Amino acid sequence: METQKIGMREFRDKLATYLLESEVPLAITRHGDTVGYFIPTRRRRSDAEREALKDAAARWQEILDAEGLSEDEAVSEFKRLRSQRKK
């Protein structure tokens, strides 16, 4: 993956944009010398991934409805079972 060079002032001025939208590593420069790197960890989800997440959420809601459970009850039960397994 190619590194994009960007000046320190520009990086600072557009920090939120780079943090949320950058998809490539950035070499931060000052007077042409590299002083640091920003390596983004977020990545954009594809349309297929978003659809898969929506489908999983819908299936989970169907299971909750069929069992007559609320989301809070399911989380509480999960935590209880997990703490039992750790003992």
N, C-alpha and C positions, 0 to 999 in steps of 0.2 A: 504494500500500500504506500503510495506516494505521500510525502510530508509537504504540507503547504506552509510557506514562510509568511509570517505576519509581524508587523511592528508591534512593540509593546503598547504604545499609545492606542493604536487601533484595537488591539485585543482588550485593553481595559475599557475603552469606550463602548465596545460591543460585546462585553462579557456575557450577558444573558443570552444573546443570540448564539454565540459560539458554544456556550454550555448546553443549550437545548437543541441546537440544530446542526452542529458540526458532525460530519461523518468521517472525516479524515484527521489524522494526527496533525497538530500545528507546531511548527518551530517558532517560538517567540524570539524576536530579534530586537536588539537595541544598537542603533548605528551600524547595522549590517552584521553584527556578531550575535550568534545564537546564545540566549541566556537561559532558555528553558524550553520545555515541551509540554503541550497539553494533548493528552490522549483520551479521546471521548470513549465512554463506556456505554452510553445509550445508543441504541440503534432503532431505527424506525421499523415498525412491524409491517409486514406485507399485508395486502388485502386478504389473502388466504389465511394468514395467521389471525387477523382480526375476526374473520368469519368463524374460525375454529374456536376462538375464545367465546364468541357470542353463542355458538352452538353448545359449548360445554356449560356455560352459565344457564342456558335454557334447560338443558338436561338436569343440571343440579337442582334448579327450581322445581322441575317436575318430580324429582325424588323427594324433595322436602314436602311438597304438597301431598304426595301419595302417603308419606309417613306422618303427616300432620304436625310437622316440626317447623319452628321458626328458624331463621338463620342464627340467632343468638343461642337457641337451644342446641343446634348442631355444633356450633363452636364450643359450647360448654362441654358437650359430650365428648368431642374430639380431645379437648384438653384433659378431661378426666381419664379417658382411655390411654392417652399418651403418658400421663403421670404414673399410671398403674404399670405400664410396660417398663418404665425406667427403674422401678423398684426391684 
